[in-house]
């Protein structure tokens, strides 16, 4: 090979080799995640009956009924009592599941659903073992009010703002196989969740008429879209995501403190940037942590996709030994949660 060509080709080959091995170590994870998605989808559809109704058929299936336009009447077997009926409102996916024992093989031949389809994107009926399940996929986050009578479930969809003064969505970052930063066997996802659960305790004991929706309260990993959709489709007044930081190298360093990311494209009166500053001030006041400041965050999906004021709090650095000890302490987690709660109240006092 010509010496000049060799000089050009050799560094290119070296670079490609580095890229290959850097990418290769992630391949099992990517493959594993894909396999899990496929497996979950296959299991779901194996359990479904042939009865599927999509949006364009809803008006044919739903018979008009007198009464409120937000009400739906679902027929169920007459012997199904309230104790054996299960109704789950999954806010994260905007889905409602009505489960009853002794489900019909051909529901729409034996029973019917009447009322308005204005709030329903799609509707499914399927058998799950011996149970029948009616799944409603909604266009928004709703609170539901139900009344069960013999052979019927009356369901009313209510905008949360009609029931509560304010709506907040709290997102514990990462979860499940997405561990986030990891140091000394401690995973960021666990710290984020513990802070969110401490915050939940405070809100549950609060006398404020604030409804809080959580993207997760267990070791699950909602998609980025599900997380931000919960905020957007509930018309939340505030959207707060809880995370923790790491040095760029992942090694222990002296870097420490709290910083908050915001949407620089939000130039509204009650902006994401102002909310981020409120969160930074209150969390550092409550914990005594170093105030590292604000950062632009539109490169992060949930920040740039949020239609409501959003702040992503990087509570502390897991790559700082002292701060890591703090972050895994229940006492410190309670302080962080109190700071976030104080930030929420401060934001509402300012008019958010």
C-alpha positions as CSV (number, residue, x, y, z in Angstrom):
1,X,0.0,0.0,0.0
2,X,1.3,3.5,-0.8
3,X,2.8,5.2,2.2
4,X,0.7,8.3,1.9
5,X,-2.5,6.3,1.6
6,X,-1.4,4.2,4.6
7,X,-0.9,7.4,6.7
8,X,-4.5,8.5,5.9
9,X,-6.2,5.1,6.3
10,X,-4.5,4.0,9.6
11,X,-6.1,6.7,11.8
12,X,-9.5,6.2,10.2
13,X,-9.4,2.5,11.0
14,X,-8.3,3.3,14.5
15,X,-11.2,5.7,15.0
16,X,-13.7,3.2,13.6
17,X,-12.4,0.5,16.0
18,X,-12.9,2.8,19.0
19,X,-16.4,3.7,17.8
20,X,-17.3,0.0,17.3
21,X,-16.2,-1.1,20.7
22,X,-17.8,1.9,22.4
23,X,-21.1,1.1,20.7
24,X,-20.8,-2.6,21.2
25,X,-21.1,-2.5,25.0
26,X,-24.6,-1.0,24.7
27,X,-25.9,-3.5,22.2
28,X,-27.1,-6.1,24.7
29,X,-29.1,-3.5,26.5
30,X,-30.7,-2.2,23.4
31,X,-31.5,-5.7,22.2
32,X,-32.8,-6.6,25.7
33,X,-35.1,-3.6,25.8
34,X,-36.5,-4.3,22.4
35,X,-37.2,-8.0,23.3
36,X,-39.0,-6.9,26.4
37,X,-41.2,-4.5,24.4
38,X,-42.1,-7.2,21.9
39,X,-42.8,-9.8,24.6
40,X,-45.1,-7.4,26.5
41,X,-47.0,-6.5,23.3
42,X,-47.4,-10.2,22.3
43,X,-48.7,-11.1,25.8
44,X,-51.2,-8.3,25.7
45,X,-52.7,-9.2,22.3
46,X,-52.8,-12.9,23.2
47,X,-55.3,-12.0,25.9
48,X,-57.5,-9.8,23.8
49,X,-60.8,-10.8,22.4
50,X,-61.7,-10.1,18.8
51,X,-63.9,-7.2,19.8
52,X,-62.1,-4.0,19.1
53,X,-63.7,-0.7,18.5
54,X,-61.7,2.3,17.2
55,X,-62.5,5.9,17.0
56,X,-64.4,5.9,13.7
57,X,-66.8,3.3,15.0
58,X,-67.6,4.9,18.3
59,X,-70.6,6.8,17.3
60,X,-72.2,3.6,15.9
61,X,-71.5,1.7,19.1
62,X,-72.4,4.4,21.6
63,X,-76.2,4.9,21.6
64,X,-77.3,8.4,22.5
65,X,-78.6,8.7,26.0
66,X,-80.4,11.5,27.9
67,X,-78.5,13.2,30.7
68,X,-75.1,14.9,31.0
69,X,-72.9,15.0,27.9
70,X,-70.0,13.9,30.1
71,X,-71.7,10.7,31.2
72,X,-71.3,7.2,29.9
73,X,-73.6,4.2,30.8
74,X,-72.0,0.8,30.6
75,X,-74.1,-2.3,30.8
76,X,-72.8,-5.2,32.9
77,X,-74.3,-8.5,34.0
78,X,-77.1,-7.9,36.4
79,X,-75.6,-10.1,39.1
80,X,-72.3,-8.2,39.2
81,X,-72.3,-6.1,42.4
82,X,-70.2,-3.1,43.3
83,X,-68.0,-5.3,45.4
84,X,-67.0,-7.5,42.5
85,X,-66.6,-4.7,40.0
86,X,-63.2,-3.1,39.5
87,X,-62.8,0.4,38.0
88,X,-59.2,1.7,37.5
89,X,-58.4,5.2,36.3
90,X,-54.8,5.1,35.0
91,X,-53.9,8.8,34.8
92,X,-50.5,8.1,33.3
93,X,-51.9,6.5,30.1
94,X,-55.3,8.3,30.3
95,X,-57.1,4.9,30.3
96,X,-60.0,3.6,32.3
97,X,-60.5,-0.1,32.9
98,X,-63.8,-1.6,33.9
99,X,-63.4,-5.2,34.9
100,X,-66.2,-7.5,35.9
101,X,-66.4,-11.3,36.5
102,X,-68.1,-13.7,34.1
103,X,-67.3,-11.5,31.1
104,X,-69.3,-12.1,27.9
105,X,-67.7,-13.7,24.9
106,X,-69.6,-11.3,22.7
107,X,-70.1,-8.3,24.8
108,X,-71.7,-6.0,22.1
109,X,-74.3,-8.7,21.2
110,X,-75.5,-9.1,24.8
111,X,-74.9,-5.6,26.2
112,X,-74.3,-2.0,25.2
113,X,-72.7,1.3,26.0
114,X,-74.6,4.6,25.7
115,X,-73.7,8.2,26.1
116,X,-71.2,10.7,24.7
117,X,-68.0,9.7,22.9
118,X,-66.6,13.2,23.1
119,X,-63.9,12.3,25.7
120,X,-63.0,8.8,24.2
121,X,-60.3,8.2,21.7
122,X,-60.8,4.5,21.5
123,X,-62.6,1.7,23.2
124,X,-61.8,-2.0,23.6
125,X,-63.4,-5.0,25.0
126,X,-61.5,-8.2,25.8
127,X,-61.5,-11.3,28.0
128,X,-58.8,-11.6,30.6
129,X,-59.3,-15.1,32.1
130,X,-62.8,-15.3,33.3
131,X,-63.2,-11.5,33.5
132,X,-64.5,-9.1,31.0
133,X,-62.6,-5.9,30.6
134,X,-63.8,-2.7,28.9
135,X,-60.9,-0.3,28.2
136,X,-61.5,3.3,27.5
137,X,-58.7,5.4,26.1
138,X,-59.4,9.1,26.9
139,X,-58.3,12.4,25.2
140,X,-57.4,14.0,28.5
141,X,-56.7,13.4,32.1
142,X,-60.1,13.2,33.9
143,X,-61.3,12.4,37.4
144,X,-64.2,10.0,37.1
145,X,-67.4,9.8,39.2
146,X,-69.2,6.4,39.1
147,X,-72.5,5.1,40.2
148,X,-73.2,1.4,40.1
149,X,-76.8,0.2,39.8
150,X,-78.2,-3.2,38.8
151,X,-76.8,-4.0,35.4
152,X,-75.2,-0.6,34.8
153,X,-72.2,1.6,35.5
154,X,-72.8,5.3,35.1
155,X,-69.5,7.1,34.6
156,X,-69.0,10.8,34.5
157,X,-65.7,12.4,33.3
158,X,-64.7,15.6,35.2
159,X,-62.0,18.1,34.4
160,X,-59.6,18.0,37.5
161,X,-59.6,21.8,37.6
162,X,-63.3,21.7,38.5
163,X,-62.5,19.8,41.7
164,X,-59.1,21.2,42.7
165,X,-57.6,24.7,43.0
166,X,-54.3,23.6,41.4
167,X,-52.8,20.7,39.5
168,X,-49.2,19.6,39.9
169,X,-47.4,16.7,38.2
170,X,-44.3,15.3,39.9
171,X,-41.9,13.1,37.9
172,X,-39.4,10.8,39.7
173,X,-36.7,10.5,37.0
174,X,-35.6,7.2,35.5
175,X,-36.9,3.8,36.9
176,X,-36.8,0.1,36.2
177,X,-33.9,-0.7,33.8
178,X,-33.1,3.0,33.4
179,X,-31.1,3.4,36.6
180,X,-29.6,6.8,35.8
181,X,-26.3,7.7,37.5
182,X,-24.9,4.8,39.6
183,X,-22.3,5.1,42.3
184,X,-21.2,2.6,44.9
185,X,-24.1,0.4,43.9
186,X,-26.6,3.2,44.6
187,X,-28.8,4.0,41.7
188,X,-30.2,7.5,40.9
189,X,-33.6,6.1,40.2
190,X,-34.0,5.0,43.8
191,X,-33.0,8.3,45.3
192,X,-35.3,10.2,42.9
193,X,-38.2,7.9,43.8
194,X,-37.6,8.2,47.6
195,X,-37.6,12.0,47.4
196,X,-40.9,11.9,45.4
197,X,-42.5,9.5,47.9
198,X,-41.4,11.9,50.8
199,X,-43.0,14.7,48.8
200,X,-46.2,12.6,48.4
201,X,-46.4,12.3,52.2
202,X,-46.2,16.0,52.6
203,X,-48.9,16.7,50.0
204,X,-51.1,13.9,51.4
205,X,-51.0,15.6,54.8
206,X,-51.5,19.1,53.4
207,X,-54.7,20.9,53.7
208,X,-54.2,22.7,50.4
209,X,-56.7,21.8,47.7
210,X,-53.9,20.7,45.3
211,X,-54.1,17.6,43.2
212,X,-50.8,15.9,42.5
213,X,-50.3,13.3,39.8
214,X,-47.2,11.2,39.9
215,X,-45.5,9.7,36.9
216,X,-44.4,6.8,39.1
217,X,-44.6,5.7,42.7
218,X,-42.9,2.4,42.1
219,X,-39.8,1.1,40.3
220,X,-41.3,1.6,36.8
221,X,-40.1,3.5,33.8
222,X,-42.8,5.4,32.0
223,X,-41.8,6.7,28.5
224,X,-40.7,10.3,28.2
225,X,-43.9,10.9,26.2
226,X,-46.1,9.4,29.0
227,X,-44.4,11.6,31.6
228,X,-44.9,14.9,29.7
229,X,-48.4,13.9,28.4
230,X,-49.5,13.5,32.1
231,X,-48.6,17.2,32.6
232,X,-50.0,18.4,29.2
233,X,-53.2,16.4,29.2
234,X,-54.0,17.4,32.8
235,X,-53.4,21.1,32.0
236,X,-51.1,21.0,35.1
237,X,-50.2,24.3,36.6
238,X,-46.7,23.0,37.4
239,X,-44.5,20.1,36.2
240,X,-41.6,19.2,38.4
241,X,-39.1,16.4,37.5
242,X,-36.7,15.1,40.2
243,X,-33.2,13.9,39.2
244,X,-29.7,13.8,40.6
245,X,-26.4,14.7,39.0
246,X,-23.0,13.1,38.2
247,X,-19.6,14.4,37.1
248,X,-18.9,14.1,33.4
249,X,-16.4,11.4,34.0
250,X,-18.5,9.5,36.5
251,X,-15.7,9.6,39.0
252,X,-15.8,11.1,42.5
253,X,-15.0,14.9,42.4
254,X,-15.5,18.0,44.5
255,X,-18.4,19.1,42.4
256,X,-21.5,19.5,44.5
257,X,-24.8,21.4,44.8
258,X,-28.2,21.8,43.3
259,X,-29.0,23.1,39.8
260,X,-32.3,23.4,38.0
261,X,-33.0,23.1,34.3
262,X,-35.7,25.1,32.5
263,X,-37.2,25.7,29.1
264,X,-35.5,28.7,27.4
265,X,-38.2,28.8,24.8
266,X,-40.9,29.5,27.4
267,X,-41.2,33.3,27.5
268,X,-44.6,33.5,29.2
269,X,-45.3,35.7,32.2
270,X,-45.2,32.6,34.5
271,X,-42.3,31.0,32.8
272,X,-40.3,27.9,33.2
273,X,-37.2,29.9,34.1
274,X,-38.9,31.7,37.0
275,X,-40.3,28.4,38.3
276,X,-36.8,26.9,38.1
277,X,-35.4,29.8,40.2
278,X,-38.1,29.3,42.8
279,X,-37.3,25.6,43.0
280,X,-33.5,26.3,43.3
281,X,-34.0,28.9,46.0
282,X,-36.4,26.8,48.1
283,X,-34.5,23.5,47.8
284,X,-31.1,25.0,48.7
285,X,-32.7,26.9,51.6
286,X,-34.2,23.7,52.9
287,X,-31.1,21.6,52.5
288,X,-28.2,24.0,52.8
289,X,-26.7,22.7,49.5
290,X,-24.5,24.7,47.2
291,X,-26.6,26.8,44.8
292,X,-25.2,26.0,41.4
293,X,-27.7,28.0,39.4
294,X,-30.0,27.5,36.4
295,X,-29.3,25.7,33.1
296,X,-31.1,25.8,29.7
297,X,-32.8,22.5,29.1
298,X,-34.6,22.5,25.8
299,X,-32.4,19.7,24.6
300,X,-34.2,17.4,27.1
301,X,-37.5,15.9,25.7
302,X,-39.7,16.4,28.7
303,X,-38.6,20.1,29.0
304,X,-39.0,21.1,25.4
305,X,-42.3,19.2,25.0
306,X,-43.9,20.5,28.1
307,X,-46.8,22.9,27.4
308,X,-46.9,23.9,31.1
309,X,-44.3,25.5,33.4
310,X,-41.6,22.9,33.9
311,X,-38.5,22.6,36.2
312,X,-36.1,19.7,36.3
313,X,-34.3,19.7,39.6
314,X,-30.8,18.1,39.8
315,X,-30.8,17.8,43.6
316,X,-27.2,16.9,44.1
317,X,-24.1,15.1,42.8
318,X,-23.9,11.4,43.4
319,X,-20.2,11.7,42.5
320,X,-19.4,13.8,45.5
321,X,-18.8,11.6,48.5
322,X,-20.4,13.8,51.1
323,X,-23.4,14.7,49.0
324,X,-24.0,11.0,48.1
325,X,-24.2,10.3,51.9
326,X,-26.7,13.1,52.2
327,X,-28.8,11.9,49.2
328,X,-29.3,8.4,50.6
329,X,-30.3,9.8,54.0
330,X,-34.0,9.8,54.7
331,X,-33.6,12.9,56.8
332,X,-32.0,14.7,53.8
333,X,-34.6,13.4,51.4
334,X,-37.3,14.8,53.7
335,X,-35.5,18.2,53.5
336,X,-35.4,18.1,49.7
337,X,-39.1,17.2,49.6
338,X,-40.0,20.0,51.9
339,X,-38.0,22.4,49.7
340,X,-39.9,21.3,46.6
341,X,-43.2,21.6,48.5
342,X,-42.3,25.1,49.6
343,X,-41.4,25.9,46.0
344,X,-44.8,24.8,44.8
345,X,-46.6,27.0,47.3
346,X,-44.3,29.9,46.5
347,X,-45.0,29.6,42.8
348,X,-48.8,29.5,43.4
349,X,-48.5,32.6,45.6
350,X,-46.8,34.4,42.7
351,X,-49.7,33.6,40.5
352,X,-48.8,30.3,38.7
